[in-house]
Amino acid sequence: MYVRRHRRTLLVGAAVAAILAGGTGAAVAESTPASAPTAKSTPAGDGAKALCKRAPRIEHRIDRALERLNAGPNQRGSIARLQQRVDKAKAAGHSEIATYLQDKLTFRKSLVTTLQQRQKDLAGVQNWCKNNKGGAS
C-alpha cells in the first residue's frame, strides 16, 4: 500500500512539474511572431517541434487539473472541499489548522488563474503550430 501511495505521489509531482514546464514554454512560444520562422529569427533547437507534439497532452493535463479544482466538495483536491475543511476547522476553534488550510486554499485559488492563463497561452501555441506545419521548418 505504501509503495503505491509513494508512486502515485511521485507521478502527481512529475505531472505538476510537466504542466509548469510546458506552460512556461507555451508563454514564450506565444510571444514570438506568427510568421513562419526563418533560420535567422529562430535559433536551432528552440523546441518548437517538440512543443507542438506535446501540446495536446499538455492541454489534457491542464483541463483535468482545472476540472478537479473546480469540482464539488466530494472531489479530493477541489477548492470546494478545502473550503469546507477551513470552515470546519474555524467552527471547531482550531485556529492554527484553519490558518494553514486557508493559506493552502489561497494558493489553490491562484493555481486556477495560472492554469487558465496557461490554457490561453497553449491555445496560441497550438494555433502557431497549425500555421507552421507543427514547428517543422
C-alpha positions in Angstrom: 0.0 0.0 0.0 2.8 2.4 0.9 4.6 1.8 -2.4 1.5 2.6 -4.4 0.9 5.8 -2.5 4.5 6.8 -2.9 4.5 6.0 -6.6 1.2 8.0 -7.0 2.7 11.0 -5.2 5.8 10.8 -7.4 3.7 10.7 -10.5 1.5 13.6 -9.5 4.6 15.6 -8.7 6.0 14.8 -12.1 2.7 15.8 -13.8 2.7 19.1 -12.0 6.3 19.8 -13.0 5.4 18.9 -16.6 2.5 21.3 -16.5 4.7 24.1 -15.1 7.4 23.4 -17.6 5.0 23.2 -20.5 3.2 26.4 -19.5 6.4 28.4 -19.4 7.4 27.2 -22.9 3.9 28.0 -24.1 4.1 31.6 -22.9 7.5 32.0 -24.6 6.3 30.4 -27.8 3.2 32.6 -28.0 5.1 35.8 -27.7 7.0 35.0 -30.9 5.7 36.5 -34.2 3.0 34.4 -36.0 5.0 34.5 -39.3 6.9 31.4 -40.4 10.2 31.0 -38.6 13.4 31.6 -40.6 16.9 30.4 -39.9 17.8 33.9 -38.6 14.8 34.5 -36.5 14.5 31.1 -34.8 17.7 29.6 -33.3 18.3 26.0 -33.9 16.8 23.7 -31.3 14.2 26.1 -29.8 11.9 23.1 -29.1 9.0 24.3 -31.3 8.5 20.9 -32.9 8.6 19.0 -29.6 6.2 21.5 -28.0 3.8 21.2 -30.9 3.9 17.4 -30.5 3.3 17.6 -26.7 0.6 20.3 -26.9 -2.5 18.0 -26.9 -1.2 16.1 -23.9 -0.4 19.3 -22.0 -3.9 20.6 -22.8 -5.4 17.4 -21.5 -3.5 17.7 -18.2 -4.5 21.3 -17.7 -8.1 20.5 -18.4 -8.1 17.7 -16.0 -6.4 19.8 -13.3 -9.0 22.6 -13.7 -11.8 20.1 -13.7 -10.6 18.7 -10.4 -10.0 22.1 -8.8 -13.5 23.4 -9.8 -15.3 20.2 -8.7 -17.7 20.0 -5.8 -16.9 19.2 -2.1 -16.9 15.4 -2.7 -13.9 15.6 -5.1 -10.4 15.3 -3.5 -8.2 18.2 -4.4 -11.1 20.6 -5.2 -11.3 24.2 -3.9 -14.8 23.5 -2.5 -13.6 20.6 -0.4 -10.7 22.6 1.0 -13.1 25.5 1.8 -15.3 23.0 3.7 -12.3 21.9 5.7 -11.3 25.5 6.5 -14.9 26.2 7.7 -14.9 23.1 9.9 -11.5 24.0 11.4 -12.8 27.5 12.2 -16.0 26.2 13.7 -14.0 23.8 15.9 -11.8 26.6 17.1 -8.6 25.2 15.6 -7.1 28.5 14.5 -3.7 27.2 13.6 -5.2 24.4 11.4 -7.6 27.0 9.9 -4.7 29.3 9.1 -2.7 26.6 7.4 -5.7 25.4 5.4 -6.6 29.0 4.4 -3.1 29.6 3.1 -3.4 26.3 1.1 -6.8 27.4 -0.2 -5.4 30.8 -1.3 -2.7 29.1 -3.3 -5.2 26.6 -4.8 -7.4 29.5 -6.0 -4.4 31.2 -7.5 -3.5 28.0 -9.3 -6.8 28.2 -11.1 -5.9 31.6 -12.5 -2.5 30.4 -13.5 -3.8 27.3 -15.3 -6.4 29.3 -17.1 -3.7 31.6 -18.4 -1.6 28.6 -19.5 -4.7 27.3 -21.3 -5.0 30.5 -23.2 -1.2 30.5 -24.0 -1.4 26.9 -25.1 -4.2 27.7 -27.5 -2.0 30.3 -29.1 0.8 27.8 -29.4 -1.5 25.2 -31.0 -2.6 27.9 -33.5 1.0 28.7 -34.3 1.8 25.0 -34.7 -1.1 24.6 -37.1 0.0 27.6 -39.2 3.7 26.5 -39.2 3.4 22.8 -40.0 3.9 21.6 -36.5 7.0 23.6 -36.0 8.9 21.6 -38.6 10.8 24.2 -40.6 
